[in-house]
Amino acid sequence: MEVCIKQNLKDRGLTVESSKGKISWRDELVSKNTGELKPVAVYHDPLTGMDIPTDVGFSYNPGKAAWFPDLDKYPYEIAKKWIEGGLTGPDFKAFLEGKLKGNFPVAVLDEE
């Protein structure tokens, strides 16, 4: 993947196309030991007819993913405040609606 500005595209004779209708999903094997499967995005190249899957773990839009800090690395009070804010903010609502994938921290252990 390469970031290009409009002039770079023009200089190279490239055009931007929509991926609409060219992306599908399929399950890919993650572990031969357990047989675990995970969904991956697959691009269908209309010129070659080839299906090109992404690697497991790269089938998401990082611009739409929520970032979560490693709360174990923060003092208890700061981690607690982050959790309180996270549970009342828009990210938690999006997580519950299935718009954010992965895990969402909902608690911190008491100080020891």
Order of alpha helices (4+ residues) and beta strands (2+ residues): alpha-beta-beta-beta-alpha-alpha
